[in-house]
Amino acid sequence: MWQAWTNGLLGVWLAVAPFAGMDTPSAKLNNILVGAIIGTVAAFYQRGNTWQRAITMIAGAWILTSGFLDPFIQGTPYFVGNLVSAILVVGATVTLHAKQTIVQQD
């Protein structure tokens, strides 16, 4: 269940990273809230709950797309950090979903 741990760590990263110099209040709040959502869902993850995977997937997709929206544009380091975090969150969630789907079919 490394996927839940990975998402939990990425959620904490997203929530804490804005305090390292993010100047735009909307971008800072965005990262804190989405990081808290991802981290909380990962901390209370239970097998078979598809709603948890859906929330994590939506949050990861939002972090990915919000970097392209004007109120959340913060600069290259934060954009790259959010982009990499979003790809890892979505990738871990898809992997977890695929793994559980295979187990349920057996």
N, C-alpha and C positions, 0 to 999 in steps of 0.2 A: 504494500500500500504506500509505496514511495511517492505516488502521485499526490496524495492528500498532504503529505509532509512538504513536498515541493511547493504546492499551492499555498500552504500555510506560511512558509518562509517568504515566498514572493509577496503574499499579502502584507506581511510585516514590513518587508522592504519598501513596498509602494507607500505604506502609511508613514514610514519614518524618513524616507529619502527627501521629501519636500522641505524638511527642516535644515537641510544642508545648503540652503541658499535660494530656494525657489521664491521669486519675488511676486509673481502674479497671484493674488488671493484666490481667484477662481481655480487656477491650476493646482494650487496647494490643497485647497479643500477637496477638489476632485480626486486627487491621489490619496488623500487621507481616508475619505469615505469609501472609495472602491477598494483600497487596500484592507480596510477594516472589514468590509463585506467578505472579501475573498478569504482573509485570515480566519474570520469567525466561522464561515461555512466549512472550511478545512478542519478547524479544531473540533467541530461537532459532527464530522463526517460519519455516516453509517452506510454500510453496504446496501445496495438496492434502492436507495432514495434518488430517483432521477431528478427531483426538483433541485437537489443540491448541485448536481452536475449542471443543470440548466442555468442556475443562478451564477455559478462560477464561469460558465461559458459566456453568458451575457456580460458579466463584469469584465472579463478578459477582452471581449470584442469592443466594449466601450473604451477601455484604456487604449486599445489600438486605434480606434477612430477618433477619440478626443484629441489626440496629438495633432490632428489635421484641422481642427476647428479653431477659429481665431481667438476666442476667449481663453483657450487652454494652451496656446502656443507659448513655450517658455524658453526655447533655445535648444541647440543641438544635443548637449549632454543629457538633458532631461527627456528629450524626444527619443533618443536612442535607448535610454534606460527603460522608458515606458514601452517602446516597441519590443525590445528583447523580453521584458517581463510579460507582456501580453502574449507573445508567441509561446513562451514557456508555459504560461497558465493554460492557454487554449490547448497546447500540445499535451500537457499532462492530463487535462480533463478528457480529451478525446481518447487518449491511451487507456485511461481508467474505464471509460465507457465501453470501449471495444473489449477490454479484458473481461469485464463483468458480463457483457453480452455473450461472449464465448463460453464462459463458465455456466451461465444460465441455460444455454443450449445443450450442454452435455448431460 
